[in-house]
Amino acid sequence: MLLSISGRSLKFQRGVAFFSTPGMTEFMKILLPRMRESGMLKLTALYLNDRPIAYDIGFKYNDKIWSYESAFDREYAPAGVGHLLLTLLIEDAIKDNCREFDLLRGDEDYKFSWAERRREHLEFTVYHPGLLPSLIHWGYHFRRLARFLVRKEFRFLGKKGAIQVLRQWLSLGKGCSRQELSVTATTRKGGLHLKVLTDLEEVRDLEGEWNHLLDQSGIGSIFMTYEWIISWLEVYGEKGEIMILAAYRGGELIGVCPLILRKGRFVRCLVRLIEFAGDPQSDTTDLILPEKKEEVIELFWDYLWECRSRWSIIRLREIPGDSLNLTILGDLLLDRKIPHYFRTCSQSPFLTLDKKWDDYLKSRSKSFRYKIRRDLRRLKKGKELQLREVSPTPEVWKTIFDINCKSRKADRGINMFAGRATRDFMKKVTGLFADRGWLNIRLLFCNEVAIAYQIDFIYNYKSCYYNSAFLPEYGRYHPGYLIQGLNIKENIRQGRRELDLLRGNEQYKYFYTNEIRYHREIDIFNKTLVPSCLKLIYAVKEAIKRLRGGRYAARIEHTIRGPAAPAIKAGNDKVINPIENMNVVDEQAKKELILIVDDDPVILKKLRHIIMSAGYRISSATNGKEAIERVKEEAPDLIISDIMMPEMDGYEFCRHIRSHPNTALLPFIFLTAKDKIDDRIEGIKLGADAYLTKAFHPSELLATVRTALLRHQLYLEQAQMDELTGLLNRKGIIDELTEQVTIARQYQRPFSLAMIDLDNFKAVNDRYGHPVGDLVLRQFAELLTREVREEIKVGRWGGEEFLVLLPETSESGAHRLLKVICEKVVVFNWEWEKERITVPITMSAGVAELRVTDQDINEIIDRADRALYQAKNRGKNQVVVSGGPGE
């Protein structure tokens, strides 16, 4: 069996089969029986319909597994048989509590995708001092040099050289056939299985589970429903290869990723793309994953990477910017060192329907209110204009297509229904939506003539405005305002949570709302030549767009720098590089701390999961008194609090936070079941930054948290900034000084402080006026920041006095630096709009170094101030270093 599989393997085809080595077959016939008798042999075979298609010869010794030799039938290579076999072996090693799984020597690429570490083996050669051994010695060195230049650096020759793999680099996978092996099949920890659905009948089998899974995932997008996807596949599926990835745990469906493989253009080049099924008709897409997101996404990605010979680029568009799935996928690609780009691809205006109709009108402009009310009064009279809700009959669709073809959109070349496939798709999907009660089509009639239409989708308490158009000759009736205004009023009356105007930057959408959400696109590139070149072209294109001030710009997330280390540890112990671990800890320490206060353990657990998934640190309490103790232990960056709690409720807790100077400015969000308007008013009066009810959406909560933190951060930055010079103000430089003094003391490093004063500045104000004096201060601030290192902080102390913080600098080093700056101030060309400033402007400075005996920062500031005073008394334009205590 082993010889048969080895003869049909890719290794045999390349001339490197294991059993082709002379004497190897006889050696293994002797070795394997003896290893089996001693209990050290681990021989594994993979069968398909009772036919062996892969094997692995392994040894087990001292709680370690060695994978000595493996091969598989090359007929099943596209199905990822090797990946499946190695996965099963590693899982068995983990179940057997083995300490390590060793892939042994070799530089095969597949080993690097599994490894955490690698070990190097050394060769030791001793040469006799005679002539012939010396020649052999030097010949060995020349041979190593030639091998390095040819195979490792230039790679023109050898099995991995450019000549050998050029066809693979240039290939777009055109010759790859659909896999015959029904590997449903990559198994992971926890018993997850992947099934790849490649025809419509298999997809239809998911009808009863798809939408239930979508509801559990919390995505809430009608464009990911079974009805939308199956209709799209029936119309457009023939243009590509259907690739619906379904993840199962046992027999339960726990994840779906609807994809399609087809030819498409990327940077104007025709390549093989994997995209979401529904693209570009879908306005919002995502992976349908209610649980085990990390494991399922890793399962999906492993399959896609195994069949990477079939695609060049994976382009996933219109994913919500706050999608947790997108974050997990990005982290996975970074860990695997896969080149990819993120970019914002579109923006979607939306309207939160949390107010009454009259309150909504008051929030809009006066002209908007006038137009809406006038048009609604005209409709109410019912003489000329009538608005009717209709069903998607063939006659209605004919009317819609006619209006669309005659509209101004069609004149601009953006006729949505110009293609026959699009018309067929819309008829099919709206029929299914109408049966579900998800469709709302309105026609506006003028004297019984249809002049406008609007198509809306209703799903998950949301209304999605999909498409509308009107006849341009009836523009005087403002049909767009009329239909949309009535649509908003009706949605508010029916208690819907949101009206989504969907993607697009049409200006009329912003008449109705100021709220916007952004959609992201991720482009994942294969490691072949064509995708690599396209990646480079794309990077240059986006860089030019950024320089020109383009609206959406991509950024590179990772560029490959080499393979991972080829050794793996199959236990619970994980080896961590100390330097990398230190960076992770430092990065984690920079994350904002959020305090959650709620007495309901279920809500507390849910909030912890949502917020920690977004990368924030968490502290929690069950009532107001406990929360106060948490604040004393470590001040949070933001507080999320319930209202109804024992001992101290949320209102009292908020009053306590706002009454103390150290916490008065902390962002505070109420998250409660009390949803009456009086409760909201009370919370806002107490100083809450936001008020959310517990019927919240995770994306709504995270957006509120990010906005509150950003607003607070901007406020703090502005509070510590001097408006005139752009430097740190007195408060900001004191905070920075306190931090740097603490660091210098902790690590016993030198630290110096310089206080600078501009000489003759009063004469400048008296002769030229205060505006010119302000200009001199700005120019001097620019001169200071230009002449010092980036880690040196400069702040305005007051008036014409400045403070310079010099970490890692002694008194003598600070004196030399300040002397250089002093000389440059003398020769600086002080100019303003009308003439050159003739008043001689110089600077005096006092320098002091931090001492062990300093009790606080005031002592080093006082010494620098006294040194500055001496510089003034000695004739100005000089730098004086602080003396002893009795100066």
URCORLIN-V433629 format. One record per residue. N is the residue number from 1. RES is the residue in three letters. OMEGA is omega in degrees with one decimal (* if undefined). Layout:
N&RES&OMEGA, N&RES&OMEGA
This chain:
1&MET&-179.2, 2&LEU&-179.8, 3&LEU&-179.0, 4&SER&179.0, 5&ILE&179.8, 6&SER&179.0, 7&GLY&178.8, 8&ARG&-173.7, 9&SER&175.4, 10&LEU&178.1, 11&LYS&179.1, 12&PHE&179.7, 13&GLN&180.0, 14&ARG&178.1, 15&GLY&-178.7, 16&VAL&180.0, 17&ALA&-175.3, 18&PHE&-175.5, 19&PHE&176.9, 20&SER&179.6, 21&THR&-178.4, 22&PRO&177.4, 23&GLY&-175.7, 24&MET&-179.5, 25&THR&178.9, 26&GLU&179.9, 27&PHE&-177.8, 28&MET&178.2, 29&LYS&177.1, 30&ILE&-173.0, 31&LEU&-170.8, 32&LEU&176.9, 33&PRO&-179.4, 34&ARG&178.1, 35&MET&178.6, 36&ARG&179.4, 37&GLU&-179.7, 38&SER&178.1, 39&GLY&-177.4, 40&MET&-178.2, 41&LEU&175.1, 42&LYS&-177.1, 43&LEU&-175.2, 44&THR&177.8, 45&ALA&178.7, 46&LEU&-176.3, 47&TYR&171.1, 48&LEU&-177.5, 49&ASN&178.1, 50&ASP&177.2, 51&ARG&179.1, 52&PRO&-177.9, 53&ILE&179.7, 54&ALA&176.5, 55&TYR&173.8, 56&ASP&175.7, 57&ILE&-178.9, 58&GLY&178.5, 59&PHE&178.1, 60&LYS&-178.0, 61&TYR&175.5, 62&ASN&178.9, 63&ASP&176.6, 64&LYS&178.0, 65&ILE&174.1, 66&TRP&174.3, 67&SER&-170.7, 68&TYR&-177.5, 69&GLU&176.9, 70&SER&178.3, 71&ALA&177.5, 72&PHE&-179.8, 73&ASP&-176.4, 74&ARG&178.2, 75&GLU&-177.5, 76&TYR&-179.4, 77&ALA&-179.2, 78&PRO&-177.2, 79&ALA&177.3, 80&GLY&-178.3, 81&VAL&179.6, 82&GLY&177.9, 83&HIS&-179.4, 84&LEU&-178.6, 85&LEU&-179.6, 86&LEU&177.0, 87&THR&179.8, 88&LEU&179.9, 89&LEU&179.7, 90&ILE&177.6, 91&GLU&177.2, 92&ASP&179.4, 93&ALA&178.3, 94&ILE&179.6, 95&LYS&179.9, 96&ASP&178.6, 97&ASN&176.0, 98&CYS&-177.3, 99&ARG&-170.6, 100&GLU&173.5, 101&PHE&-173.5, 102&ASP&178.5, 103&LEU&176.2, 104&LEU&-171.3, 105&ARG&179.7, 106&GLY&-179.0, 107&ASP&177.8, 108&GLU&-174.0, 109&ASP&-173.8, 110&TYR&179.2, 111&LYS&-176.3, 112&PHE&179.8, 113&SER&-178.5, 114&TRP&-164.0, 115&ALA&169.6, 116&GLU&-178.0, 117&ARG&171.4, 118&ARG&175.2, 119&ARG&-178.7, 120&GLU&176.3, 121&HIS&-176.6, 122&LEU&174.7, 123&GLU&-177.6, 124&PHE&-177.0, 125&THR&178.7, 126&VAL&-177.6, 127&TYR&173.4, 128&HIS&-176.9, 129&PRO&-179.5, 130&GLY&-175.4, 131&LEU&-176.5, 132&LEU&175.7, 133&PRO&178.1, 134&SER&177.1, 135&LEU&177.6, 136&ILE&178.5, 137&HIS&179.9, 138&TRP&176.3, 139&GLY&177.3, 140&TYR&179.0, 141&HIS&178.1, 142&PHE&178.3, 143&ARG&177.8, 144&ARG&179.1, 145&LEU&179.3, 146&ALA&179.4, 147&ARG&179.1, 148&PHE&-177.2, 149&LEU&-173.4, 150&VAL&-170.6, 151&ARG&-173.4, 152&LYS&-175.2, 153&GLU&-176.6, 154&PHE&176.4, 155&ARG&174.7, 156&PHE&-175.7, 157&LEU&177.2, 158&GLY&-174.9, 159&LYS&178.1, 160&LYS&-178.4, 161&GLY&-175.8, 162&ALA&-178.7, 163&ILE&-175.8, 164&GLN&-172.3, 165&VAL&-177.6, 166&LEU&179.7, 167&ARG&177.8, 168&GLN&179.0, 169&TRP&-176.9, 170&LEU&-175.1, 171&SER&173.9, 172&LEU&178.4, 173&GLY&-174.6, 174&LYS&-176.1, 175&GLY&-177.5, 176&CYS&179.5, 177&SER&177.6, 178&ARG&-174.2, 179&GLN&177.8, 180&GLU&-178.3, 181&LEU&-179.0, 182&SER&176.6, 183&VAL&-179.2, 184&THR&-61.8, 185&ALA&-179.5, 186&THR&-174.4, 187&THR&-179.3, 188&ARG&174.4, 189&LYS&-178.8, 190&GLY&175.7, 191&GLY&177.6, 192&LEU&179.9, 193&HIS&179.9, 194&LEU&174.1, 195&LYS&-178.9, 196&VAL&-179.1, 197&LEU&-173.1, 198&THR&175.8, 199&ASP&-172.5, 200&LEU&-178.8, 201&GLU&177.3, 202&GLU&178.8, 203&VAL&-179.7, 204&ARG&177.6, 205&ASP&-179.4, 206&LEU&-173.6, 207&GLU&-176.4, 208&GLY&-175.2, 209&GLU&-170.4, 210&TRP&-174.7, 211&ASN&175.1, 212&HIS&176.9, 213&LEU&178.4, 214&LEU&178.4, 215&ASP&-179.9, 216&GLN&-177.1, 217&SER&179.8, 218&GLY&-179.8, 219&ILE&176.1, 220&GLY&-179.8, 221&SER&178.9, 222&ILE&-178.7, 223&PHE&174.0, 224&MET&179.1, 225&THR&179.0, 226&TYR&-177.2, 227&GLU&-179.0, 228&TRP&-175.2, 229&ILE&-177.5, 230&ILE&176.5, 231&SER&-179.6, 232&TRP&-179.7, 233&LEU&179.2, 234&GLU&-178.1, 235&VAL&-173.3, 236&TYR&-174.4, 237&GLY&-178.8, 238&GLU&-178.4, 239&LYS&179.6, 240&GLY&178.8, 241&GLU&179.7, 242&ILE&-178.2, 243&MET&178.6, 244&ILE&-179.6, 245&LEU&-178.9, 246&ALA&-179.6, 247&ALA&-178.6, 248&TYR&168.5, 249&ARG&-168.6, 250&GLY&175.8, 251&GLY&-175.6, 252&GLU&176.6, 253&LEU&-178.4, 254&ILE&179.1, 255&GLY&179.1, 256&VAL&173.5, 257&CYS&-177.4, 258&PRO&-177.1, 259&LEU&172.9, 260&ILE&178.1, 261&LEU&-177.1, 262&ARG&175.0, 263&LYS&179.5, 264&GLY&-177.0, 265&ARG&174.3, 266&PHE&-173.3, 267&VAL&175.7, 268&ARG&177.8, 269&CYS&-179.7, 270&LEU&-179.4, 271&VAL&176.9, 272&ARG&-173.9, 273&LEU&165.1, 274&ILE&-177.9, 275&GLU&173.6, 276&PHE&169.7, 277&ALA&-174.6, 278&GLY&179.6, 279&ASP&8.3, 280&PRO&-177.3, 281&GLN&-177.3, 282&SER&-180.0, 283&ASP&177.9, 284&THR&-179.0, 285&THR&176.7, 286&ASP&172.9, 287&LEU&-178.2, 288&ILE&-174.4, 289&LEU&178.5, 290&PRO&-177.1, 291&GLU&179.4, 292&LYS&-174.6, 293&LYS&-177.4, 294&GLU&-177.3, 295&GLU&-177.2, 296&VAL&178.6, 297&ILE&176.3, 298&GLU&176.7, 299&LEU&178.1, 300&PHE&-175.1, 301&TRP&179.7, 302&ASP&177.9, 303&TYR&-178.2, 304&LEU&-179.3, 305&TRP&177.6, 306&GLU&179.7, 307&CYS&-176.4, 308&ARG&177.2, 309&SER&-177.0, 310&ARG&-178.3, 311&TRP&177.4, 312&SER&-176.9, 313&ILE&169.3, 314&ILE&-178.0, 315&ARG&179.9, 316&LEU&-173.3, 317&ARG&174.6, 318&GLU&173.9, 319&ILE&179.4, 320&PRO&-176.3, 321&GLY&-179.8, 322&ASP&-177.9, 323&SER&175.8, 324&LEU&178.6, 325&ASN&179.6, 326&LEU&178.5, 327&THR&179.9, 328&ILE&179.1, 329&LEU&178.0, 330&GLY&177.8, 331&ASP&179.1, 332&LEU&-179.9, 333&LEU&176.0, 334&LEU&179.7, 335&ASP&-178.3, 336&ARG&179.8, 337&LYS&178.4, 338&ILE&-179.2, 339&PRO&-178.3, 340&HIS&178.0, 341&TYR&165.4, 342&PHE&171.4, 343&ARG&173.9, 344&THR&-172.7, 345&CYS&-179.3, 346&SER&175.0, 347&GLN&-173.9, 348&SER&174.8, 349&PRO&178.1, 350&PHE&-176.7, 351&LEU&176.1, 352&THR&-174.1, 353&LEU&-178.3, 354&ASP&-178.7, 355&LYS&178.2, 356&LYS&-177.2, 357&TRP&-179.7, 358&ASP&178.1, 359&ASP&178.1, 360&TYR&179.6, 361&LEU&179.7, 362&LYS&-179.3, 363&SER&-179.6, 364&ARG&-176.4, 365&SER&-177.7, 366&LYS&-179.9, 367&SER&178.0, 368&PHE&179.6, 369&ARG&-178.5, 370&TYR&-178.2, 371&LYS&-178.1, 372&ILE&-177.2, 373&ARG&178.6, 374&ARG&-178.4, 375&ASP&178.5, 376&LEU&176.0, 377&ARG&179.5, 378&ARG&178.6, 379&LEU&-177.4, 380&LYS&178.5, 381&LYS&171.1, 382&GLY&-179.5, 383&LYS&-178.8, 384&GLU&-172.2, 385&LEU&175.3, 386&GLN&178.7, 387&LEU&-175.8, 388&ARG&173.6, 389&GLU&-171.6, 390&VAL&176.2, 391&SER&-176.8, 392&PRO&177.0, 393&THR&177.7, 394&PRO&179.0, 395&GLU&178.6, 396&VAL&179.9, 397&TRP&177.1, 398&LYS&178.0, 399&THR&-179.5, 400&ILE&-179.6, 401&PHE&179.2, 402&ASP&179.5, 403&ILE&-178.2, 404&ASN&-179.1, 405&CYS&-178.5, 406&LYS&-174.4, 407&SER&178.1, 408&ARG&175.9, 409&LYS&179.9, 410&ALA&177.7, 411&ASP&179.0, 412&ARG&175.8, 413&GLY&-179.5, 414&ILE&177.5, 415&ASN&-174.9, 416&MET&-173.8, 417&PHE&-179.0, 418&ALA&-178.0, 419&GLY&-179.7, 420&ARG&179.8, 421&ALA&178.8, 422&THR&179.2, 423&ARG&178.8, 424&ASP&-179.8, 425&PHE&-178.7, 426&MET&177.2, 427&LYS&-176.9, 428&LYS&-173.8, 429&VAL&179.3, 430&THR&173.8, 431&GLY&177.3, 432&LEU&179.6, 433&PHE&179.7, 434&ALA&177.3, 435&ASP&-179.5, 436&ARG&-175.8, 437&GLY&-177.6, 438&TRP&-172.2, 439&LEU&175.7, 440&ASN&178.2, 441&ILE&178.7, 442&ARG&174.0, 443&LEU&176.5, 444&LEU&-178.3, 445&PHE&172.6, 446&CYS&-175.9, 447&ASN&177.4, 448&GLU&175.3, 449&VAL&179.6, 450&ALA&-176.2, 451&ILE&-178.4, 452&ALA&176.8, 453&TYR&172.1, 454&GLN&179.2, 455&ILE&177.9, 456&ASP&173.0, 457&PHE&-179.7, 458&ILE&-177.8, 459&TYR&173.3, 460&ASN&179.0, 461&TYR&177.4, 462&LYS&174.8, 463&SER&-178.9, 464&CYS&177.2, 465&TYR&-171.8, 466&TYR&-176.5, 467&ASN&175.8, 468&SER&176.2, 469&ALA&177.1, 470&PHE&178.6, 471&LEU&-173.0, 472&PRO&-178.5, 473&GLU&178.1, 474&TYR&-178.7, 475&GLY&-178.8, 476&ARG&179.0, 477&TYR&-178.8, 478&HIS&-175.8, 479&PRO&178.7, 480&GLY&176.2, 481&TYR&-173.4, 482&LEU&-177.0, 483&ILE&-177.4, 484&GLN&177.2, 485&GLY&178.4, 486&LEU&178.1, 487&ASN&178.4, 488&ILE&-179.2, 489&LYS&-179.3, 490&GLU&178.5, 491&ASN&176.3, 492&ILE&-178.9, 493&ARG&-178.0, 494&GLN&173.8, 495&GLY&177.9, 496&ARG&-173.2, 497&ARG&-169.2, 498&GLU&169.9, 499&LEU&-178.2, 500&ASP&179.4, 501&LEU&174.9, 502&LEU&-170.2, 503&ARG&179.8, 504&GLY&-179.3, 505&ASN&176.3, 506&GLU&-172.9, 507&GLN&-175.6, 508&TYR&-179.8, 509&LYS&-176.6, 510&TYR&170.8, 511&PHE&-172.7, 512&TYR&-174.5, 513&THR&172.7, 514&ASN&-176.8, 515&GLU&-177.0, 516&ILE&167.4, 517&ARG&-175.3, 518&TYR&177.3, 519&HIS&-176.3, 520&ARG&174.4, 521&GLU&174.6, 522&ILE&178.4, 523&ASP&-177.3, 524&ILE&-171.9, 525&PHE&173.0, 526&ASN&-175.9, 527&LYS&176.3, 528&THR&-170.3, 529&LEU&-175.2, 530&VAL&176.5, 531&PRO&178.9, 532&SER&177.4, 533&CYS&178.9, 534&LEU&177.3, 535&LYS&179.5, 536&LEU&178.3, 537&ILE&-179.6, 538&TYR&179.3, 539&ALA&178.4, 540&VAL&-179.7, 541&LYS&-179.3, 542&GLU&176.4, 543&ALA&176.9, 544&ILE&179.3, 545&LYS&178.3, 546&ARG&179.9, 547&LEU&178.6, 548&ARG&179.4, 549&GLY&179.7, 550&GLY&-176.1, 551&ARG&-178.2, 552&TYR&-179.4, 553&ALA&178.9, 554&ALA&173.7, 555&ARG&-179.3, 556&ILE&-179.3, 557&GLU&-178.6, 558&HIS&172.7, 559&THR&-175.0, 560&ILE&177.7, 561&ARG&179.4, 562&GLY&-175.9, 563&PRO&174.1, 564&ALA&-176.7, 565&ALA&-172.3, 566&PRO&166.2, 567&ALA&-172.7, 568&ILE&177.9, 569&LYS&-169.8, 570&ALA&176.4, 571&GLY&177.6, 572&ASN&179.5, 573&ASP&-179.6, 574&LYS&-179.4, 575&VAL&-176.3, 576&ILE&174.2, 577&ASN&-175.8, 578&PRO&-179.2, 579&ILE&177.9, 580&GLU&-179.9, 581&ASN&179.0, 582&MET&179.0, 583&ASN&178.5, 584&VAL&-179.9, 585&VAL&179.7, 586&ASP&-179.6, 587&GLU&179.7, 588&GLN&-178.7, 589&ALA&-179.9, 590&LYS&-178.7, 591&LYS&-179.4, 592&GLU&178.0, 593&LEU&-179.5, 594&ILE&178.4, 595&LEU&178.6, 596&ILE&-178.1, 597&VAL&179.9, 598&ASP&-179.5, 599&ASP&179.2, 600&ASP&-176.6, 601&PRO&179.2, 602&VAL&178.0, 603&ILE&-179.5, 604&LEU&179.5, 605&LYS&179.7, 606&LYS&-179.7, 607&LEU&179.1, 608&ARG&-179.6, 609&HIS&-177.2, 610&ILE&-173.2, 611&ILE&177.5, 612&MET&176.8, 613&SER&178.1, 614&ALA&173.7, 615&GLY&-179.9, 616&TYR&171.4, 617&ARG&-171.1, 618&ILE&166.2, 619&SER&-174.0, 620&SER&176.7, 621&ALA&-176.7, 622&THR&176.0, 623&ASN&-175.0, 624&GLY&-178.9, 625&LYS&177.8, 626&GLU&179.0, 627&ALA&178.1, 628&ILE&177.1, 629&GLU&176.9, 630&ARG&179.4, 631&VAL&179.0, 632&LYS&179.7, 633&GLU&178.1, 634&GLU&-176.9, 635&ALA&179.4, 636&PRO&174.7, 637&ASP&179.8, 638&LEU&-179.6, 639&ILE&171.7, 640&ILE&-171.8, 641&SER&168.3, 642&ASP&177.7, 643&ILE&-176.2, 644&MET&-178.9, 645&MET&178.3, 646&PRO&175.9, 647&GLU&177.0, 648&MET&-177.3, 649&ASP&-175.5, 650&GLY&178.8, 651&TYR&-179.5, 652&GLU&177.7, 653&PHE&179.0, 654&CYS&176.9, 655&ARG&-179.7, 656&HIS&-179.6, 657&ILE&-176.9, 658&ARG&-176.9, 659&SER&-179.5, 660&HIS&-175.1, 661&PRO&-176.3, 662&ASN&-176.6, 663&THR&-172.8, 664&ALA&-175.5, 665&LEU&-179.5, 666&LEU&174.3, 667&PRO&-174.6, 668&PHE&-178.9, 669&ILE&173.1, 670&PHE&175.7, 671&LEU&-167.5, 672&THR&175.6, 673&ALA&179.8, 674&LYS&-173.0, 675&ASP&178.7, 676&LYS&-176.3, 677&ILE&178.7, 678&ASP&178.0, 679&ASP&178.1, 680&ARG&-179.5, 681&ILE&179.6, 682&GLU&179.4, 683&GLY&179.5, 684&ILE&178.4, 685&LYS&-179.9, 686&LEU&176.3, 687&GLY&178.4, 688&ALA&178.6, 689&ASP&179.3, 690&ALA&-178.3, 691&TYR&-178.8, 692&LEU&173.9, 693&THR&-175.4, 694&LYS&170.6, 695&ALA&-173.3, 696&PHE&172.7, 697&HIS&-178.6, 698&PRO&-180.0, 699&SER&177.3, 700&GLU&179.4, 701&LEU&-178.0, 702&LEU&177.6, 703&ALA&178.4, 704&THR&179.2, 705&VAL&-178.8, 706&ARG&-179.1, 707&THR&-179.9, 708&ALA&178.9, 709&LEU&179.6, 710&LEU&179.0, 711&ARG&179.5, 712&HIS&179.1, 713&GLN&177.6, 714&LEU&178.4, 715&TYR&-179.6, 716&LEU&179.1, 717&GLU&179.3, 718&GLN&-179.8, 719&ALA&-178.9, 720&GLN&-176.5, 721&MET&175.2, 722&ASP&-173.9, 723&GLU&-175.0, 724&LEU&-172.4, 725&THR&-175.1, 726&GLY&176.6, 727&LEU&172.2, 728&LEU&175.5, 729&ASN&-174.8, 730&ARG&179.9, 731&LYS&-178.6, 732&GLY&-178.0, 733&ILE&176.0, 734&ILE&177.3, 735&ASP&179.2, 736&GLU&178.9, 737&LEU&178.7, 738&THR&-179.2, 739&GLU&-177.1, 740&GLN&176.2, 741&VAL&177.7, 742&THR&179.6, 743&ILE&-179.2, 744&ALA&178.7, 745&ARG&-176.9, 746&GLN&-176.4, 747&TYR&177.8, 748&GLN&-180.0, 749&ARG&179.1, 750&PRO&178.5, 751&PHE&-179.9, 752&SER&-179.3, 753&LEU&178.3, 754&ALA&174.0, 755&MET&-172.8, 756&ILE&176.3, 757&ASP&177.3, 758&LEU&179.4, 759&ASP&175.2, 760&ASN&-178.3, 761&PHE&179.1, 762&LYS&178.5, 763&ALA&177.1, 764&VAL&178.7, 765&ASN&-177.5, 766&ASP&-175.2, 767&ARG&-172.2, 768&TYR&-179.1, 769&GLY&-176.8, 770&HIS&176.5, 771&PRO&177.5, 772&VAL&175.6, 773&GLY&177.0, 774&ASP&178.2, 775&LEU&178.1, 776&VAL&179.0, 777&LEU&179.4, 778&ARG&179.8, 779&GLN&179.1, 780&PHE&177.5, 781&ALA&177.3, 782&GLU&178.5, 783&LEU&179.9, 784&LEU&-176.9, 785&THR&179.8, 786&ARG&-173.1, 787&GLU&-177.1, 788&VAL&178.5, 789&ARG&-176.2, 790&GLU&-177.7, 791&GLU&177.9, 792&ILE&-178.1, 793&LYS&179.6, 794&VAL&178.9, 795&GLY&177.0, 796&ARG&-177.0, 797&TRP&180.0, 798&GLY&-179.7, 799&GLY&178.1, 800&GLU&178.7, 801&GLU&-178.7, 802&PHE&178.7, 803&LEU&-179.8, 804&VAL&179.2, 805&LEU&-174.0, 806&LEU&176.2, 807&PRO&179.5, 808&GLU&-176.3, 809&THR&176.7, 810&SER&178.6, 811&GLU&-178.3, 812&SER&178.0, 813&GLY&177.4, 814&ALA&179.2, 815&HIS&179.3, 816&ARG&-179.7, 817&LEU&-178.4, 818&LEU&176.2, 819&LYS&178.0, 820&VAL&179.6, 821&ILE&-179.9, 822&CYS&179.3, 823&GLU&-179.8, 824&LYS&176.8, 825&VAL&-178.6, 826&VAL&-175.5, 827&VAL&-177.4, 828&PHE&-177.7, 829&ASN&-179.4, 830&TRP&-176.5, 831&GLU&168.9, 832&TRP&-168.2, 833&GLU&-171.4, 834&LYS&-175.5, 835&GLU&177.0, 836&ARG&178.9, 837&ILE&-175.9, 838&THR&176.9, 839&VAL&-179.8, 840&PRO&-179.2, 841&ILE&174.9, 842&THR&178.6, 843&MET&173.1, 844&SER&-176.2, 845&ALA&173.2, 846&GLY&-175.3, 847&VAL&176.2, 848&ALA&178.8, 849&GLU&-179.8, 850&LEU&-179.6, 851&ARG&178.3, 852&VAL&-176.7, 853&THR&-179.9, 854&ASP&-179.9, 855&GLN&179.3, 856&ASP&-176.0, 857&ILE&-178.8, 858&ASN&-177.5, 859&GLU&178.9, 860&ILE&176.2, 861&ILE&179.8, 862&ASP&-180.0, 863&ARG&178.0, 864&ALA&179.3, 865&ASP&178.5, 866&ARG&177.1, 867&ALA&176.2, 868&LEU&179.3, 869&TYR&177.2, 870&GLN&178.4, 871&ALA&177.8, 872&LYS&-177.3, 873&ASN&-178.6, 874&ARG&175.5, 875&GLY&176.9, 876&LYS&177.6, 877&ASN&178.9, 878&GLN&-179.8, 879&VAL&-179.7, 880&VAL&177.7, 881&VAL&-178.1, 882&SER&178.9, 883&GLY&-178.5, 884&GLY&-178.0, 885&PRO&-176.8, 886&GLY&-176.8, 887&GLU&*
